[in-house]
């Protein structure tokens, strides 16, 4: 499941900045890892809701 939208990444980038073809895929993978880590932290604190401080 894609978490990162390529067009949104391009819009968020500074003007003139370009990204390699595999950048968005790597960013998507890292975002997924961050989400999973936050979920695990919430679970370990006996919560079913991820909060900003779980990041």
Secondary structure by P-SEA (a helix, b strand, c coil): cccccaaaaaaacccccccccaaaaaaaaaaaaaaaaaaaaaaaacccccccccc
